Every structure is written in C-alpha cells, then in structure tokens.
Amino acid sequence: MSEMPAVITFDDFLKLDLRVGTILQAEAHPNADKLIVLQVDLGAEKRQLVAGIRGHYEPAALVGKQIVVVANLAPRMMRGLESKGMLLAASSADHSQVILLTTDRPAAAGDKVS
C-alpha cells in the first residue's frame, strides 16, 4: 500500500482553479505512445493539454466529453508539445485502468468546480 500524501489546508485547496473543459479535438501525440494531445474549451479560452491516457482512451471517443481541468497549473513541455493544464482522472492501484473525471450532466465550459 502506498503512503498517503501530506495533509493540506483548506487555503491550499483554494489555490487550485478547477474548471469544466469540453474536449474539442483529440489526437495521438506524434512522438509518444502513451500521450494524447487535446484541444479543450475552457469558456473564456481554448487550451492544449497533453495527457498520458492513450492506452485507455481512443482520441476520437474523447471529442465532446466534458472533463475536469486544473486550469492554473504552470505550463509544461511534454515530448516537445506544451501542455497548459492537467485533466483529472482516477487510476486503479495497479494502473491498469484510468477513468476520466467527467460531469454527470452538461455544464458550461469554464464553469468552476469546487
């Protein structure tokens, strides 16, 4: 069993800007077997996210899905492409399954998640 992460304060949690994002486009990363490049509508802007979910989702099946995005994460280069946020997903203990966190009903792109 893995060790539990450090406890954070409520003020630490408030630093996260979690938003509903609607996936507009998704395609396999040209230089990485496990990555998918997503174009996501966050309401006020559209962003590119790069996510390690390729073995779990087909890119075409992601288009139109609404996901939860950490919108204020610092940009990061991933195999030559910039990712401007992170999607949230659950992962089984053995990492054999990855399940995207989605909305149970339609929400507006950019809606705040709390």
PDB file as gemmi writes it, atoms N, CA and C in Angstrom:
CRYST1    1.000    1.000    1.000  90.00  90.00  90.00 P 1                      
ATOM      1  N   MET A   1       0.841  -1.182   0.000  1.00  0.00           N  
ATOM      2  CA  MET A   1       0.000   0.000   0.000  1.00  0.00           C  
ATOM      3  C   MET A   1       0.885   1.243   0.000  1.00  0.00           C  
ATOM      4  N   SER A   2       0.507   2.232  -0.821  1.00  0.00           N  
ATOM      5  CA  SER A   2       1.325   3.437  -0.907  1.00  0.00           C  
ATOM      6  C   SER A   2       1.042   4.366   0.267  1.00  0.00           C  
ATOM      7  N   GLU A   3       2.016   5.186   0.558  1.00  0.00           N  
ATOM      8  CA  GLU A   3       1.908   6.138   1.650  1.00  0.00           C  
ATOM      9  C   GLU A   3       0.952   7.265   1.272  1.00  0.00           C  
ATOM     10  N   MET A   4       0.179   7.731   2.238  1.00  0.00           N  
ATOM     11  CA  MET A   4      -0.763   8.831   1.999  1.00  0.00           C  
ATOM     12  C   MET A   4       0.014  10.136   1.795  1.00  0.00           C  
ATOM     13  N   PRO A   5      -0.470  10.987   0.870  1.00  0.00           N  
ATOM     14  CA  PRO A   5       0.187  12.287   0.675  1.00  0.00           C  
ATOM     15  C   PRO A   5       0.025  13.169   1.913  1.00  0.00           C  
ATOM     16  N   ALA A   6       0.837  14.193   1.994  1.00  0.00           N  
ATOM     17  CA  ALA A   6       0.765  15.131   3.112  1.00  0.00           C  
ATOM     18  C   ALA A   6      -0.606  15.803   3.144  1.00  0.00           C  
ATOM     19  N   VAL A   7      -1.086  16.080   4.326  1.00  0.00           N  
ATOM     20  CA  VAL A   7      -2.355  16.791   4.507  1.00  0.00           C  
ATOM     21  C   VAL A   7      -2.152  18.250   4.122  1.00  0.00           C  
ATOM     22  N   ILE A   8      -3.123  18.807   3.384  1.00  0.00           N  
ATOM     23  CA  ILE A   8      -3.060  20.217   3.010  1.00  0.00           C  
ATOM     24  C   ILE A   8      -4.153  20.976   3.749  1.00  0.00           C  
ATOM     25  N   THR A   9      -4.019  22.277   3.784  1.00  0.00           N  
ATOM     26  CA  THR A   9      -5.036  23.108   4.422  1.00  0.00           C  
ATOM     27  C   THR A   9      -6.110  23.473   3.401  1.00  0.00           C  
ATOM     28  N   PHE A  10      -7.221  23.984   3.897  1.00  0.00           N  
ATOM     29  CA  PHE A  10      -8.278  24.458   3.009  1.00  0.00           C  
ATOM     30  C   PHE A  10      -7.752  25.579   2.122  1.00  0.00           C  
ATOM     31  N   ASP A  11      -6.907  26.434   2.670  1.00  0.00           N  
ATOM     32  CA  ASP A  11      -6.314  27.511   1.867  1.00  0.00           C  
ATOM     33  C   ASP A  11      -5.468  26.951   0.725  1.00  0.00           C  
ATOM     34  N   ASP A  12      -4.772  25.825   0.961  1.00  0.00           N  
ATOM     35  CA  ASP A  12      -4.016  25.173  -0.113  1.00  0.00           C  
ATOM     36  C   ASP A  12      -4.971  24.708  -1.219  1.00  0.00           C  
ATOM     37  N   PHE A  13      -6.091  24.087  -0.822  1.00  0.00           N  
ATOM     38  CA  PHE A  13      -7.083  23.614  -1.793  1.00  0.00           C  
ATOM     39  C   PHE A  13      -7.626  24.774  -2.618  1.00  0.00           C  
ATOM     40  N   LEU A  14      -7.846  25.918  -1.981  1.00  0.00           N  
ATOM     41  CA  LEU A  14      -8.395  27.074  -2.690  1.00  0.00           C  
ATOM     42  C   LEU A  14      -7.458  27.614  -3.771  1.00  0.00           C  
ATOM     43  N   LYS A  15      -6.192  27.235  -3.724  1.00  0.00           N  
ATOM     44  CA  LYS A  15      -5.237  27.666  -4.749  1.00  0.00           C  
ATOM     45  C   LYS A  15      -5.492  26.987  -6.086  1.00  0.00           C  
ATOM     46  N   LEU A  16      -6.178  25.837  -6.060  1.00  0.00           N  
ATOM     47  CA  LEU A  16      -6.478  25.118  -7.303  1.00  0.00           C  
ATOM     48  C   LEU A  16      -7.628  25.786  -8.033  1.00  0.00           C  
ATOM     49  N   ASP A  17      -7.457  26.002  -9.321  1.00  0.00           N  
ATOM     50  CA  ASP A  17      -8.532  26.514 -10.168  1.00  0.00           C  
ATOM     51  C   ASP A  17      -9.009  25.345 -11.019  1.00  0.00           C  
ATOM     52  N   LEU A  18     -10.056  24.674 -10.538  1.00  0.00           N  
ATOM     53  CA  LEU A  18     -10.614  23.524 -11.243  1.00  0.00           C  
ATOM     54  C   LEU A  18     -11.768  24.001 -12.096  1.00  0.00           C  
ATOM     55  N   ARG A  19     -11.741  23.657 -13.393  1.00  0.00           N  
ATOM     56  CA  ARG A  19     -12.746  24.124 -14.349  1.00  0.00           C  
ATOM     57  C   ARG A  19     -13.274  22.971 -15.193  1.00  0.00           C  
ATOM     58  N   VAL A  20     -14.508  23.126 -15.656  1.00  0.00           N  
ATOM     59  CA  VAL A  20     -15.073  22.198 -16.628  1.00  0.00           C  
ATOM     60  C   VAL A  20     -14.496  22.557 -17.989  1.00  0.00           C  
ATOM     61  N   GLY A  21     -13.994  21.559 -18.679  1.00  0.00           N  
ATOM     62  CA  GLY A  21     -13.486  21.748 -20.033  1.00  0.00           C  
ATOM     63  C   GLY A  21     -14.197  20.809 -20.983  1.00  0.00           C  
ATOM     64  N   THR A  22     -14.494  21.296 -22.180  1.00  0.00           N  
ATOM     65  CA  THR A  22     -15.104  20.464 -23.212  1.00  0.00           C  
ATOM     66  C   THR A  22     -14.036  20.150 -24.254  1.00  0.00           C  
ATOM     67  N   ILE A  23     -13.828  18.871 -24.517  1.00  0.00           N  
ATOM     68  CA  ILE A  23     -12.800  18.453 -25.474  1.00  0.00           C  
ATOM     69  C   ILE A  23     -13.302  18.714 -26.891  1.00  0.00           C  
ATOM     70  N   LEU A  24     -12.569  19.554 -27.614  1.00  0.00           N  
ATOM     71  CA  LEU A  24     -12.916  19.919 -28.991  1.00  0.00           C  
ATOM     72  C   LEU A  24     -12.224  19.023 -30.007  1.00  0.00           C  
ATOM     73  N   GLN A  25     -10.973  18.664 -29.719  1.00  0.00           N  
ATOM     74  CA  GLN A  25     -10.178  17.818 -30.617  1.00  0.00           C  
ATOM     75  C   GLN A  25      -9.279  16.932 -29.769  1.00  0.00           C  
ATOM     76  N   ALA A  26      -8.978  15.764 -30.276  1.00  0.00           N  
ATOM     77  CA  ALA A  26      -8.050  14.858 -29.604  1.00  0.00           C  
ATOM     78  C   ALA A  26      -7.321  14.050 -30.666  1.00  0.00           C  
ATOM     79  N   GLU A  27      -6.011  13.941 -30.507  1.00  0.00           N  
ATOM     80  CA  GLU A  27      -5.225  13.146 -31.454  1.00  0.00           C  
ATOM     81  C   GLU A  27      -4.019  12.546 -30.744  1.00  0.00           C  
ATOM     82  N   ALA A  28      -3.552  11.451 -31.265  1.00  0.00           N  
ATOM     83  CA  ALA A  28      -2.373  10.799 -30.708  1.00  0.00           C  
ATOM     84  C   ALA A  28      -1.175  11.729 -30.827  1.00  0.00           C  
ATOM     85  N   HIS A  29      -0.363  11.784 -29.789  1.00  0.00           N  
ATOM     86  CA  HIS A  29       0.878  12.573 -29.824  1.00  0.00           C  
ATOM     87  C   HIS A  29       1.795  11.937 -30.864  1.00  0.00           C  
ATOM     88  N   PRO A  30       2.391  12.735 -31.749  1.00  0.00           N  
ATOM     89  CA  PRO A  30       3.214  12.163 -32.820  1.00  0.00           C  
ATOM     90  C   PRO A  30       4.510  11.516 -32.337  1.00  0.00           C  
ATOM     91  N   ASN A  31       4.971  11.868 -31.121  1.00  0.00           N  
ATOM     92  CA  ASN A  31       6.263  11.359 -30.648  1.00  0.00           C  
ATOM     93  C   ASN A  31       6.185  10.605 -29.328  1.00  0.00           C  
ATOM     94  N   ALA A  32       4.988  10.115 -28.954  1.00  0.00           N  
ATOM     95  CA  ALA A  32       4.865   9.405 -27.682  1.00  0.00           C  
ATOM     96  C   ALA A  32       3.705   8.417 -27.747  1.00  0.00           C  
ATOM     97  N   ASP A  33       3.968   7.188 -27.382  1.00  0.00           N  
ATOM     98  CA  ASP A  33       2.963   6.132 -27.454  1.00  0.00           C  
ATOM     99  C   ASP A  33       1.837   6.265 -26.435  1.00  0.00           C  
ATOM    100  N   LYS A  34       2.085   6.920 -25.302  1.00  0.00           N  
ATOM    101  CA  LYS A  34       1.090   6.975 -24.226  1.00  0.00           C  
ATOM    102  C   LYS A  34       0.343   8.302 -24.139  1.00  0.00           C  
ATOM    103  N   LEU A  35       0.705   9.265 -24.971  1.00  0.00           N  
ATOM    104  CA  LEU A  35       0.128  10.608 -24.836  1.00  0.00           C  
ATOM    105  C   LEU A  35      -0.914  10.914 -25.900  1.00  0.00           C  
ATOM    106  N   ILE A  36      -1.921  11.688 -25.479  1.00  0.00           N  
ATOM    107  CA  ILE A  36      -2.933  12.240 -26.382  1.00  0.00           C  
ATOM    108  C   ILE A  36      -2.881  13.753 -26.256  1.00  0.00           C  
ATOM    109  N   VAL A  37      -2.951  14.448 -27.375  1.00  0.00           N  
ATOM    110  CA  VAL A  37      -2.969  15.913 -27.411  1.00  0.00           C  
ATOM    111  C   VAL A  37      -4.428  16.343 -27.546  1.00  0.00           C  
ATOM    112  N   LEU A  38      -4.887  17.147 -26.599  1.00  0.00           N  
ATOM    113  CA  LEU A  38      -6.281  17.593 -26.540  1.00  0.00           C  
ATOM    114  C   LEU A  38      -6.374  19.098 -26.746  1.00  0.00           C  
ATOM    115  N   GLN A  39      -7.370  19.521 -27.486  1.00  0.00           N  
ATOM    116  CA  GLN A  39      -7.739  20.938 -27.566  1.00  0.00           C  
ATOM    117  C   GLN A  39      -9.022  21.050 -26.744  1.00  0.00           C  
ATOM    118  N   VAL A  40      -8.978  21.887 -25.708  1.00  0.00           N  
ATOM    119  CA  VAL A  40     -10.065  21.942 -24.728  1.00  0.00           C  
ATOM    120  C   VAL A  40     -10.618  23.356 -24.632  1.00  0.00           C  
ATOM    121  N   ASP A  41     -11.945  23.468 -24.652  1.00  0.00           N  
ATOM    122  CA  ASP A  41     -12.642  24.741 -24.461  1.00  0.00           C  
ATOM    123  C   ASP A  41     -12.853  24.934 -22.972  1.00  0.00           C  
ATOM    124  N   LEU A  42     -12.266  26.022 -22.426  1.00  0.00           N  
ATOM    125  CA  LEU A  42     -12.447  26.370 -21.024  1.00  0.00           C  
ATOM    126  C   LEU A  42     -13.322  27.609 -20.874  1.00  0.00           C  
ATOM    127  N   GLY A  43     -14.183  27.855 -21.830  1.00  0.00           N  
ATOM    128  CA  GLY A  43     -15.087  29.007 -21.766  1.00  0.00           C  
ATOM    129  C   GLY A  43     -14.446  30.252 -22.328  1.00  0.00           C  
ATOM    130  N   ALA A  44     -13.638  30.930 -21.527  1.00  0.00           N  
ATOM    131  CA  ALA A  44     -13.004  32.181 -21.945  1.00  0.00           C  
ATOM    132  C   ALA A  44     -11.836  31.949 -22.893  1.00  0.00           C  
ATOM    133  N   GLU A  45     -11.349  30.729 -22.958  1.00  0.00           N  
ATOM    134  CA  GLU A  45     -10.198  30.423 -23.816  1.00  0.00           C  
ATOM    135  C   GLU A  45     -10.180  28.952 -24.187  1.00  0.00           C  
ATOM    136  N   LYS A  46      -9.396  28.655 -25.205  1.00  0.00           N  
ATOM    137  CA  LYS A  46      -9.155  27.274 -25.611  1.00  0.00           C  
ATOM    138  C   LYS A  46      -7.696  26.962 -25.303  1.00  0.00           C  
ATOM    139  N   ARG A  47      -7.467  25.754 -24.813  1.00  0.00           N  
ATOM    140  CA  ARG A  47      -6.109  25.371 -24.419  1.00  0.00           C  
ATOM    141  C   ARG A  47      -5.745  24.003 -24.942  1.00  0.00           C  
ATOM    142  N   GLN A  48      -4.440  23.792 -25.059  1.00  0.00           N  
ATOM    143  CA  GLN A  48      -3.907  22.484 -25.401  1.00  0.00           C  
ATOM    144  C   GLN A  48      -3.480  21.779 -24.114  1.00  0.00           C  
ATOM    145  N   LEU A  49      -3.931  20.538 -23.944  1.00  0.00           N  
ATOM    146  CA  LEU A  49      -3.490  19.684 -22.845  1.00  0.00           C  
ATOM    147  C   LEU A  49      -2.857  18.448 -23.454  1.00  0.00           C  
ATOM    148  N   VAL A  50      -1.834  17.934 -22.809  1.00  0.00           N  
ATOM    149  CA  VAL A  50      -1.221  16.685 -23.221  1.00  0.00           C  
ATOM    150  C   VAL A  50      -1.388  15.723 -22.045  1.00  0.00           C  
ATOM    151  N   ALA A  51      -2.012  14.576 -22.299  1.00  0.00           N  
ATOM    152  CA  ALA A  51      -2.349  13.655 -21.214  1.00  0.00           C  
ATOM    153  C   ALA A  51      -1.912  12.235 -21.524  1.00  0.00           C  
ATOM    154  N   GLY A  52      -1.447  11.530 -20.518  1.00  0.00           N  
ATOM    155  CA  GLY A  52      -0.979  10.151 -20.661  1.00  0.00           C  
ATOM    156  C   GLY A  52      -2.103   9.139 -20.544  1.00  0.00           C  
ATOM    157  N   ILE A  53      -3.066   9.239 -21.449  1.00  0.00           N  
ATOM    158  CA  ILE A  53      -4.250   8.370 -21.383  1.00  0.00           C  
ATOM    159  C   ILE A  53      -4.445   7.547 -22.656  1.00  0.00           C  
ATOM    160  N   ARG A  54      -3.466   7.536 -23.525  1.00  0.00           N  
ATOM    161  CA  ARG A  54      -3.626   6.912 -24.849  1.00  0.00           C  
ATOM    162  C   ARG A  54      -3.918   5.417 -24.782  1.00  0.00           C  
ATOM    163  N   GLY A  55      -3.366   4.708 -23.852  1.00  0.00           N  
ATOM    164  CA  GLY A  55      -3.641   3.287 -23.745  1.00  0.00           C  
ATOM    165  C   GLY A  55      -5.012   2.979 -23.166  1.00  0.00           C  
ATOM    166  N   HIS A  56      -5.712   4.008 -22.723  1.00  0.00           N  
ATOM    167  CA  HIS A  56      -7.002   3.828 -22.060  1.00  0.00           C  
ATOM    168  C   HIS A  56      -8.175   4.425 -22.833  1.00  0.00           C  
ATOM    169  N   TYR A  57      -7.883   5.364 -23.721  1.00  0.00           N  
ATOM    170  CA  TYR A  57      -8.936   6.031 -24.497  1.00  0.00           C  
ATOM    171  C   TYR A  57      -8.487   6.204 -25.930  1.00  0.00           C  
ATOM    172  N   GLU A  58      -9.428   6.045 -26.846  1.00  0.00           N  
ATOM    173  CA  GLU A  58      -9.184   6.359 -28.247  1.00  0.00           C  
ATOM    174  C   GLU A  58      -9.440   7.853 -28.426  1.00  0.00           C  
ATOM    175  N   PRO A  59      -8.549   8.563 -29.101  1.00  0.00           N  
ATOM    176  CA  PRO A  59      -8.733  10.007 -29.249  1.00  0.00           C  
ATOM    177  C   PRO A  59     -10.117  10.415 -29.769  1.00  0.00           C  
ATOM    178  N   ALA A  60     -10.612   9.760 -30.797  1.00  0.00           N  
ATOM    179  CA  ALA A  60     -11.899  10.151 -31.383  1.00  0.00           C  
ATOM    180  C   ALA A  60     -13.049  10.037 -30.382  1.00  0.00           C  
ATOM    181  N   ALA A  61     -12.966   9.099 -29.447  1.00  0.00           N  
ATOM    182  CA  ALA A  61     -14.027   8.898 -28.461  1.00  0.00           C  
ATOM    183  C   ALA A  61     -14.060   9.996 -27.400  1.00  0.00           C  
ATOM    184  N   LEU A  62     -13.012  10.803 -27.327  1.00  0.00           N  
ATOM    185  CA  LEU A  62     -12.938  11.863 -26.320  1.00  0.00           C  
ATOM    186  C   LEU A  62     -13.621  13.159 -26.753  1.00  0.00           C  
ATOM    187  N   VAL A  63     -13.752  13.369 -28.046  1.00  0.00           N  
ATOM    188  CA  VAL A  63     -14.313  14.622 -28.562  1.00  0.00           C  
ATOM    189  C   VAL A  63     -15.743  14.788 -28.058  1.00  0.00           C  
ATOM    190  N   GLY A  64     -15.998  15.960 -27.465  1.00  0.00           N  
ATOM    191  CA  GLY A  64     -17.316  16.271 -26.920  1.00  0.00           C  
ATOM    192  C   GLY A  64     -17.454  15.985 -25.441  1.00  0.00           C  
ATOM    193  N   LYS A  65     -16.544  15.190 -24.868  1.00  0.00           N  
ATOM    194  CA  LYS A  65     -16.617  14.886 -23.432  1.00  0.00           C  
ATOM    195  C   LYS A  65     -16.286  16.128 -22.619  1.00  0.00           C  
ATOM    196  N   GLN A  66     -16.941  16.221 -21.462  1.00  0.00           N  
ATOM    197  CA  GLN A  66     -16.606  17.276 -20.525  1.00  0.00           C  
ATOM    198  C   GLN A  66     -15.759  16.673 -19.413  1.00  0.00           C  
ATOM    199  N   ILE A  67     -14.644  17.327 -19.120  1.00  0.00           N  
ATOM    200  CA  ILE A  67     -13.686  16.837 -18.138  1.00  0.00           C  
ATOM    201  C   ILE A  67     -13.425  17.922 -17.102  1.00  0.00           C  
ATOM    202  N   VAL A  68     -12.729  17.535 -16.034  1.00  0.00           N  
ATOM    203  CA  VAL A  68     -12.301  18.488 -15.019  1.00  0.00           C  
ATOM    204  C   VAL A  68     -10.825  18.785 -15.265  1.00  0.00           C  
ATOM    205  N   VAL A  69     -10.497  20.082 -15.324  1.00  0.00           N  
ATOM    206  CA  VAL A  69      -9.146  20.532 -15.659  1.00  0.00           C  
ATOM    207  C   VAL A  69      -8.586  21.393 -14.531  1.00  0.00           C  
ATOM    208  N   VAL A  70      -7.330  21.148 -14.168  1.00  0.00           N  
ATOM    209  CA  VAL A  70      -6.605  22.061 -13.278  1.00  0.00           C  
ATOM    210  C   VAL A  70      -6.113  23.180 -14.191  1.00  0.00           C  
ATOM    211  N   ALA A  71      -6.807  24.319 -14.135  1.00  0.00           N  
ATOM    212  CA  ALA A  71      -6.567  25.392 -15.102  1.00  0.00           C  
ATOM    213  C   ALA A  71      -5.394  26.295 -14.736  1.00  0.00           C  
ATOM    214  N   ASN A  72      -4.975  26.299 -13.468  1.00  0.00           N  
ATOM    215  CA  ASN A  72      -3.895  27.208 -13.081  1.00  0.00           C  
ATOM    216  C   ASN A  72      -2.575  26.484 -12.837  1.00  0.00           C  
ATOM    217  N   LEU A  73      -2.412  25.311 -13.426  1.00  0.00           N  
ATOM    218  CA  LEU A  73      -1.136  24.604 -13.354  1.00  0.00           C  
ATOM    219  C   LEU A  73      -0.160  25.260 -14.330  1.00  0.00           C  
ATOM    220  N   ALA A  74       1.067  25.430 -13.907  1.00  0.00           N  
ATOM    221  CA  ALA A  74       2.078  26.029 -14.788  1.00  0.00           C  
ATOM    222  C   ALA A  74       2.238  25.177 -16.047  1.00  0.00           C  
ATOM    223  N   PRO A  75       2.390  25.807 -17.220  1.00  0.00           N  
ATOM    224  CA  PRO A  75       2.597  25.043 -18.464  1.00  0.00           C  
ATOM    225  C   PRO A  75       3.822  24.142 -18.355  1.00  0.00           C  
ATOM    226  N   ARG A  76       3.756  23.016 -19.093  1.00  0.00           N  
ATOM    227  CA  ARG A  76       4.850  22.041 -19.055  1.00  0.00           C  
ATOM    228  C   ARG A  76       5.035  21.457 -20.450  1.00  0.00           C  
ATOM    229  N   MET A  77       6.278  21.306 -20.857  1.00  0.00           N  
ATOM    230  CA  MET A  77       6.576  20.670 -22.134  1.00  0.00           C  
ATOM    231  C   MET A  77       6.533  19.156 -21.950  1.00  0.00           C  
ATOM    232  N   MET A  78       5.805  18.487 -22.851  1.00  0.00           N  
ATOM    233  CA  MET A  78       5.705  17.036 -22.800  1.00  0.00           C  
ATOM    234  C   MET A  78       6.014  16.478 -24.179  1.00  0.00           C  
ATOM    235  N   ARG A  79       7.195  15.913 -24.304  1.00  0.00           N  
ATOM    236  CA  ARG A  79       7.661  15.348 -25.565  1.00  0.00           C  
ATOM    237  C   ARG A  79       7.547  16.356 -26.711  1.00  0.00           C  
ATOM    238  N   GLY A  80       7.953  17.599 -26.423  1.00  0.00           N  
ATOM    239  CA  GLY A  80       8.017  18.615 -27.458  1.00  0.00           C  
ATOM    240  C   GLY A  80       6.762  19.447 -27.644  1.00  0.00           C  
ATOM    241  N   LEU A  81       5.686  19.143 -26.932  1.00  0.00           N  
ATOM    242  CA  LEU A  81       4.452  19.925 -27.028  1.00  0.00           C  
ATOM    243  C   LEU A  81       4.104  20.504 -25.658  1.00  0.00           C  
ATOM    244  N   GLU A  82       3.606  21.736 -25.661  1.00  0.00           N  
ATOM    245  CA  GLU A  82       3.268  22.390 -24.403  1.00  0.00           C  
ATOM    246  C   GLU A  82       1.869  21.989 -23.931  1.00  0.00           C  
ATOM    247  N   SER A  83       1.787  21.624 -22.662  1.00  0.00           N  
ATOM    248  CA  SER A  83       0.516  21.320 -22.013  1.00  0.00           C  
ATOM    249  C   SER A  83       0.198  22.461 -21.058  1.00  0.00           C  
ATOM    250  N   LYS A  84      -0.987  23.051 -21.208  1.00  0.00           N  
ATOM    251  CA  LYS A  84      -1.365  24.214 -20.403  1.00  0.00           C  
ATOM    252  C   LYS A  84      -2.499  23.862 -19.434  1.00  0.00           C  
ATOM    253  N   GLY A  85      -2.250  22.858 -18.614  1.00  0.00           N  
ATOM    254  CA  GLY A  85      -3.217  22.414 -17.625  1.00  0.00           C  
ATOM    255  C   GLY A  85      -3.126  20.914 -17.491  1.00  0.00           C  
ATOM    256  N   MET A  86      -3.983  20.358 -16.633  1.00  0.00           N  
ATOM    257  CA  MET A  86      -3.995  18.920 -16.420  1.00  0.00           C  
ATOM    258  C   MET A  86      -5.427  18.459 -16.235  1.00  0.00           C  
ATOM    259  N   LEU A  87      -5.780  17.379 -16.916  1.00  0.00           N  
ATOM    260  CA  LEU A  87      -7.100  16.802 -16.685  1.00  0.00           C  
ATOM    261  C   LEU A  87      -7.027  15.917 -15.454  1.00  0.00           C  
ATOM    262  N   LEU A  88      -8.162  15.728 -14.789  1.00  0.00           N  
ATOM    263  CA  LEU A  88      -8.207  14.868 -13.616  1.00  0.00           C  
ATOM    264  C   LEU A  88      -8.786  13.519 -13.997  1.00  0.00           C  
ATOM    265  N   ALA A  89      -8.187  12.469 -13.445  1.00  0.00           N  
ATOM    266  CA  ALA A  89      -8.628  11.105 -13.718  1.00  0.00           C  
ATOM    267  C   ALA A  89      -8.353  10.239 -12.497  1.00  0.00           C  
ATOM    268  N   ALA A  90      -9.152   9.197 -12.355  1.00  0.00           N  
ATOM    269  CA  ALA A  90      -8.907   8.188 -11.333  1.00  0.00           C  
ATOM    270  C   ALA A  90      -8.035   7.111 -11.950  1.00  0.00           C  
ATOM    271  N   SER A  91      -7.231   6.462 -11.113  1.00  0.00           N  
ATOM    272  CA  SER A  91      -6.354   5.400 -11.601  1.00  0.00           C  
ATOM    273  C   SER A  91      -6.438   4.227 -10.638  1.00  0.00           C  
ATOM    274  N   SER A  92      -6.589   3.027 -11.182  1.00  0.00           N  
ATOM    275  CA  SER A  92      -6.623   1.846 -10.328  1.00  0.00           C  
ATOM    276  C   SER A  92      -5.253   1.656  -9.672  1.00  0.00           C  
ATOM    277  N   ALA A  93      -5.232   0.914  -8.592  1.00  0.00           N  
ATOM    278  CA  ALA A  93      -3.999   0.715  -7.828  1.00  0.00           C  
ATOM    279  C   ALA A  93      -2.874   0.149  -8.695  1.00  0.00           C  
ATOM    280  N   ASP A  94      -3.212  -0.725  -9.626  1.00  0.00           N  
ATOM    281  CA  ASP A  94      -2.182  -1.309 -10.491  1.00  0.00           C  
ATOM    282  C   ASP A  94      -1.990  -0.539 -11.800  1.00  0.00           C  
ATOM    283  N   HIS A  95      -2.658   0.595 -11.920  1.00  0.00           N  
ATOM    284  CA  HIS A  95      -2.581   1.482 -13.088  1.00  0.00           C  
ATOM    285  C   HIS A  95      -3.091   0.831 -14.376  1.00  0.00           C  
ATOM    286  N   SER A  96      -3.884  -0.226 -14.247  1.00  0.00           N  
ATOM    287  CA  SER A  96      -4.428  -0.884 -15.435  1.00  0.00           C  
ATOM    288  C   SER A  96      -5.649  -0.147 -15.975  1.00  0.00           C  
ATOM    289  N   GLN A  97      -6.255   0.702 -15.163  1.00  0.00           N  
ATOM    290  CA  GLN A  97      -7.419   1.469 -15.600  1.00  0.00           C  
ATOM    291  C   GLN A  97      -7.229   2.940 -15.267  1.00  0.00           C  
ATOM    292  N   VAL A  98      -7.608   3.787 -16.190  1.00  0.00           N  
ATOM    293  CA  VAL A  98      -7.649   5.234 -15.976  1.00  0.00           C  
ATOM    294  C   VAL A  98      -9.057   5.672 -16.348  1.00  0.00           C  
ATOM    295  N   ILE A  99      -9.711   6.395 -15.440  1.00  0.00           N  
ATOM    296  CA  ILE A  99     -11.091   6.827 -15.654  1.00  0.00           C  
ATOM    297  C   ILE A  99     -11.149   8.348 -15.529  1.00  0.00           C  
ATOM    298  N   LEU A 100     -11.521   9.010 -16.624  1.00  0.00           N  
ATOM    299  CA  LEU A 100     -11.612  10.467 -16.611  1.00  0.00           C  
ATOM    300  C   LEU A 100     -12.710  10.943 -15.675  1.00  0.00           C  
ATOM    301  N   LEU A 101     -12.458  12.031 -14.955  1.00  0.00           N  
ATOM    302  CA  LEU A 101     -13.498  12.660 -14.154  1.00  0.00           C  
ATOM    303  C   LEU A 101     -14.312  13.541 -15.094  1.00  0.00           C  
ATOM    304  N   THR A 102     -15.594  13.262 -15.173  1.00  0.00           N  
ATOM    305  CA  THR A 102     -16.486  13.985 -16.072  1.00  0.00           C  
ATOM    306  C   THR A 102     -17.670  14.528 -15.295  1.00  0.00           C  
ATOM    307  N   THR A 103     -18.503  15.307 -15.961  1.00  0.00           N  
ATOM    308  CA  THR A 103     -19.717  15.820 -15.345  1.00  0.00           C  
ATOM    309  C   THR A 103     -20.845  14.808 -15.554  1.00  0.00           C  
ATOM    310  N   ASP A 104     -21.804  14.770 -14.627  1.00  0.00           N  
ATOM    311  CA  ASP A 104     -22.920  13.839 -14.805  1.00  0.00           C  
ATOM    312  C   ASP A 104     -24.052  14.445 -15.613  1.00  0.00           C  
ATOM    313  N   ARG A 105     -24.001  15.760 -15.849  1.00  0.00           N  
ATOM    314  CA  ARG A 105     -24.908  16.458 -16.760  1.00  0.00           C  
ATOM    315  C   ARG A 105     -24.100  17.551 -17.446  1.00  0.00           C  
ATOM    316  N   PRO A 106     -24.610  18.042 -18.564  1.00  0.00           N  
ATOM    317  CA  PRO A 106     -23.869  19.101 -19.270  1.00  0.00           C  
ATOM    318  C   PRO A 106     -23.670  20.336 -18.388  1.00  0.00           C  
ATOM    319  N   ALA A 107     -22.488  20.907 -18.480  1.00  0.00           N  
ATOM    320  CA  ALA A 107     -22.138  22.151 -17.796  1.00  0.00           C  
ATOM    321  C   ALA A 107     -21.529  23.080 -18.828  1.00  0.00           C  
ATOM    322  N   ALA A 108     -21.486  24.349 -18.509  1.00  0.00           N  
ATOM    323  CA  ALA A 108     -20.857  25.302 -19.416  1.00  0.00           C  
ATOM    324  C   ALA A 108     -19.336  25.165 -19.332  1.00  0.00           C  
ATOM    325  N   ALA A 109     -18.687  25.178 -20.476  1.00  0.00           N  
ATOM    326  CA  ALA A 109     -17.222  25.153 -20.489  1.00  0.00           C  
ATOM    327  C   ALA A 109     -16.723  26.347 -19.678  1.00  0.00           C  
ATOM    328  N   GLY A 110     -15.789  26.083 -18.774  1.00  0.00           N  
ATOM    329  CA  GLY A 110     -15.236  27.133 -17.938  1.00  0.00           C  
ATOM    330  C   GLY A 110     -15.878  27.227 -16.567  1.00  0.00           C  
ATOM    331  N   ASP A 111     -17.000  26.516 -16.354  1.00  0.00           N  
ATOM    332  CA  ASP A 111     -17.613  26.538 -15.024  1.00  0.00           C  
ATOM    333  C   ASP A 111     -16.617  26.096 -13.982  1.00  0.00           C  
ATOM    334  N   LYS A 112     -16.648  26.748 -12.816  1.00  0.00           N  
ATOM    335  CA  LYS A 112     -15.749  26.430 -11.715  1.00  0.00           C  
ATOM    336  C   LYS A 112     -16.211  25.147 -11.033  1.00  0.00           C  
ATOM    337  N   VAL A 113     -15.249  24.304 -10.661  1.00  0.00           N  
ATOM    338  CA  VAL A 113     -15.512  23.075  -9.928  1.00  0.00           C  
ATOM    339  C   VAL A 113     -15.020  23.298  -8.501  1.00  0.00           C  
ATOM    340  N   SER A 114     -15.877  22.973  -7.548  1.00  0.00           N  
ATOM    341  CA  SER A 114     -15.470  23.155  -6.134  1.00  0.00           C  
ATOM    342  C   SER A 114     -15.937  21.992  -5.299  1.00  0.00           C  
TER     343      SER A 114                                                      
END                                                                             
